[in-house]
């Protein structure tokens, strides 16, 4: 990582830089906030709040995308509270062990990575499930809830959207995992457990699962019909119904479905390639199924 050390005690700054450099980090030093804000290309900024007469707000604003850790000699409103409120991540009290500083840096670096990854996942799921969540009532859901849908994506969209709307941490578990029941048992009551592949469990094995879910929030999905009448059941069918037949689709039905639903997303060259047919065959399929491509 590229680290900027803003510290007027030169010996201390050099000592920190030497130890961080030995760990493979690239360190630069400056003794004033005025010099510090000339560049903002740093992963981490170590900011000493002991520099007399310096305004720290421009530094924090300049490096708002960096991990800012305050180095303080004493804790006060000016040295800690205000800088943290302005955007600094944390503080460390002088004198400190370099191992503790590294721990804080690594912690916030991991946090920033997870935050960015979470934003990307959220955008992906929102995009992927956008057309599937309309029409569902998420307010009056009784848990545990069973979802029966031959098209797994429908159940997935409901569970992820429910967790998002209720602001619940979500645990995803497939019953194809041999350790699934052990994992379910370890989950606390204040989280939502989303369990798929219920169809893999025999009826005699489901009693053990249901006992583990007592007093826990859970959504269970199956691609087979669910007959557990003691629990709320949501049956979701796809708009075309071709995924709800409970059997392997005929090739012609599959091709017709793909052409109808994806011809506006892909040019004919790419669509025919994905189907493994020629563009001429694609044209013939449209004519056969009376499918009109909108321009």
C-alpha positions in Angstrom: 0.0 0.0 0.0 1.0 3.6 -0.5 1.0 5.4 2.9 1.3 9.1 3.7 2.6 10.0 7.1 1.7 13.6 8.3 3.8 14.2 11.4 5.9 17.2 12.6 8.1 14.9 14.8 10.5 13.9 12.1 12.1 11.1 14.1 8.8 9.5 14.9 7.7 9.8 11.3 11.0 8.2 10.1 10.6 5.3 12.6 7.1 4.6 11.5 8.1 4.8 7.8 11.0 2.4 8.3 8.9 -0.3 10.0 6.1 0.0 7.4 8.6 -0.1 4.5 10.1 -3.3 6.0 6.6 -4.8 5.6 6.5 -3.9 1.9 4.6 -0.6 2.1 5.6 2.5 0.2 5.8 5.5 2.6 6.0 9.2 2.1 6.3 11.9 4.8 5.4 15.5 5.3 5.5 17.8 8.3 2.5 20.1 7.6 -1.1 19.7 6.3 -0.4 22.3 3.6 2.2 20.1 2.0 0.0 17.0 2.5 -2.9 18.2 0.3 -0.8 18.6 -2.8 -1.5 15.0 -3.7 -4.3 12.6 -2.8 -3.1 9.3 -4.3 -2.7 7.3 -1.1 -4.3 4.2 0.3 -3.7 5.2 3.9 -3.0 8.5 5.6 -1.5 8.6 9.1 -2.4 12.1 10.4 -0.9 13.5 13.6 -3.3 15.8 15.4 -0.4 17.3 17.5 0.7 19.7 14.8 -0.1 23.1 16.3 -2.1 25.6 14.4 -3.0 23.2 11.6 -6.5 22.8 10.2 -7.2 19.1 9.7 -10.5 19.4 7.7 -8.8 20.1 4.3 -6.7 17.0 4.8 -9.6 14.8 5.7 -11.6 16.2 2.7 -8.7 15.7 0.3 -8.1 12.1 1.4 -11.8 11.1 1.9 -11.3 8.0 -0.3 -8.2 6.9 1.8 -8.1 5.2 5.1 -7.3 8.0 7.6 -6.0 7.0 11.0 -5.3 9.8 13.6 -2.2 9.6 15.7 -3.0 11.4 18.9 -1.1 12.2 22.2 -4.3 12.9 24.1 -8.0 12.4 23.4 -10.2 15.5 23.1 -13.0 17.0 21.0 -10.4 18.6 18.6 -8.0 15.8 18.3 -10.4 12.9 18.0 -14.2 13.6 17.9 -14.2 16.3 15.3 -11.8 14.6 12.9 -13.8 11.3 13.2 -17.0 13.2 12.5 -15.4 14.7 9.4 -14.4 11.4 7.9 -11.3 9.9 9.6 -11.7 6.2 10.2 -10.0 5.6 13.6 -7.3 6.9 16.0 -4.3 5.4 17.8 -2.9 6.8 21.0 0.8 7.7 21.2 3.1 6.0 22.0 1.8 2.9 20.2 3.2 -0.4 19.0 3.6 -0.7 15.3 1.8 -4.1 15.3 -1.4 -2.3 16.6 -1.1 0.3 13.9 -0.8 -2.5 11.3 -3.8 -4.3 12.7 -5.9 -1.1 12.3 -4.7 -0.6 8.8 -5.4 -4.2 7.8 -8.8 -4.0 9.5 -10.0 -1.0 7.6 -8.5 -2.2 4.3 -10.5 -5.4 4.6 -13.6 -3.3 5.5 -13.2 -1.1 2.5 -12.8 -4.2 0.2 -15.9 -5.8 1.7 -17.9 -2.6 1.3 -17.0 -2.2 -2.3 -17.7 -5.9 -3.0 -21.1 -5.6 -1.2 -22.1 -2.6 -3.4 -21.2 -4.6 -6.5 -23.2 -7.6 -5.3 -26.2 -5.4 -4.5 -26.1 -3.8 -7.9 -25.8 -7.2 -9.6 -28.7 -8.7 -7.6 -30.9 -5.7 -8.1 -30.2 -5.9 -11.9 -30.6 -9.6 -12.0 -33.9 -9.8 -10.1 -35.5 -6.5 -11.2 -38.1 -8.2 -13.4 -39.0 -10.9 -10.8 -39.9 -9.1 -7.6 -42.9 -7.2 -8.7 -46.3 -8.3 -7.4 -45.0 -9.8 -4.2 -46.2 -8.7 -0.7 -43.1 -8.4 1.5 -44.9 -6.8 4.5 -47.1 -9.6 5.8 -44.7 -12.6 5.5 -44.9 -15.2 8.2 -41.7 -17.1 8.9 -40.7 -19.8 8.3 -41.9 -19.5 4.7 -41.8 -22.2 2.1 -41.4 -21.3 -1.6 -42.2 -23.7 -4.3 -40.9 -22.7 -7.7 -39.6 -24.9 -10.6 -37.5 -21.9 -11.6 -35.0 -21.4 -8.7 -34.3 -17.8 -9.6 -37.8 -16.8 -8.6 -37.3 -18.1 -5.0 -33.8 -16.5 -4.9 -35.2 -13.1 -5.9 -37.9 -13.2 -3.2 -35.5 -14.2 -0.4 -32.8 -11.7 -1.2 -35.3 -8.8 -1.6 -37.1 -9.7 1.7 -33.7 -9.6 3.5 -32.9 -6.3 2.0 -36.2 -4.7 2.8 -36.2 -6.0 6.4 -32.5 -5.0 6.8 -31.6 -8.5 8.0 -28.2 -10.3 7.6 -28.7 -13.2 5.2 -27.2 -16.7 5.4 -27.4 -18.7 2.2 -27.4 -22.5 2.7 -27.9 -25.4 0.3 -29.0 -28.7 1.7 -26.7 -30.4 -0.8 -23.9 -29.5 1.6 -23.3 -32.3 4.1 -22.6 -29.7 6.9 -25.8 -27.6 6.2 -27.6 -28.7 9.4 -24.6 -27.9 11.6 -24.4 -24.4 10.0 -28.1 -23.8 10.5 -27.8 -24.8 14.2 -25.0 -22.2 14.8 -26.9 -19.2 13.3 -28.4 -16.7 15.7 -32.1 -15.7 15.8 -31.6 -12.2 14.5 -30.6 -13.3 11.0 -32.5 -14.6 8.0 -31.6 -18.1 6.8 -32.3 -18.8 3.2 -32.3 -22.6 2.5 -32.5 -24.1 -1.0 -32.8 -27.7 -2.3 -35.4 -28.8 0.2 -36.4 -31.4 -2.4 -33.2 -33.2 -1.6 -34.3 -34.1 1.9 -36.5 -37.1 2.6 -39.7 -36.4 4.6 -38.2 -38.2 7.6 -35.2 -36.0 7.5 -37.2 -32.8 7.4 -38.3 -33.1 11.0 -34.7 -32.6 12.2 -34.4 -29.5 10.0 -37.7 -28.0 11.2 -36.6 -28.5 14.8 -33.4 -26.6 14.2 -35.4 -23.7 12.7 -37.6 -23.2 15.7 -37.5 -19.6 16.8 -35.4 -18.7 13.8 -36.2 -16.6 10.7 -36.1 -18.8 7.6 -37.2 -19.1 4.0 -37.0 -22.5 2.4 -37.3 -23.2 -1.3 -37.9 -26.3 -3.3 -38.1 -27.0 -7.0 -40.6 -29.7 -6.3 -44.1 -29.2 -4.9 -44.2 -28.7 -1.1 -46.8 -30.5 0.9 -45.9 -29.3 4.4 -49.3 -27.8 5.2 -48.3 -26.7 8.7 -46.3 -23.7 7.3 -47.0 -20.8 5.0 -46.4 -21.6 1.4 -45.7 -19.3 -1.5 -45.9 -20.9 -5.0 -44.3 -18.8 -7.7 -44.8 -19.6 -11.3 -42.8 -18.1 -14.2 -44.7 -15.9 -16.7 -44.2 -18.3 -19.6 -44.9 -21.4 -17.5 -42.3 -23.4 -19.4 -40.2 -23.8 -16.2 -43.2 -24.9 -14.2 -43.9 -28.1 -16.0 -41.8 -30.3 -13.7 -40.1 -32.0 -16.5 -37.4 -31.5 -19.2 -38.5 -29.0 -21.8 -38.7 -30.0 -25.5 -36.0 -28.4 -27.5 -38.4 -26.5 -29.7 -40.1 -25.0 -26.6 -36.8 -23.9 -25.2 -35.7 -22.3 -28.5 -39.0 -20.4 -28.7 -38.7 -19.2 -25.2 -35.1 -17.9 -25.7 -35.9 -16.2 -29.0 -39.0 -14.4 -27.5 -37.2 -13.3 -24.3 -33.7 -12.5 -25.5 -34.0 -11.3 -29.1 -34.1 -7.7 -27.8 -30.9 -8.2 -25.7 -28.7 -9.7 -28.3 -28.1 -9.1 -32.0 -29.1 -12.0 -34.3 -25.5 -13.1 -34.9 -24.8 -13.5 -31.1 -28.3 -15.0 -30.4 -28.0 -17.7 -33.1 -24.5 -18.5 -31.9 -25.7 -19.0 -28.3 -28.5 -21.3 -29.6 -26.0 -23.2 -31.8 -28.0 -22.5 -35.0 -27.4 -20.3 -38.1 -28.9 -16.9 -38.6 -31.0 -18.4 -41.4 -32.3 -21.0 -39.0 -33.1 -18.2 -36.5 -35.1 -16.4 -39.1 -36.9 -19.6 -39.9 -37.7 -20.2 -36.2 -39.3 -16.7 -36.0 -41.4 -17.4 -39.1 -42.5 -20.8 -37.7 -43.4 -19.4 -34.3 -44.9 -16.2 -35.7 -42.4 -14.1 -33.7 -42.0 -10.5 -34.7 -38.8 -8.8 -33.9 -39.3 -5.2 -32.9 -36.9 -2.7 -34.4 
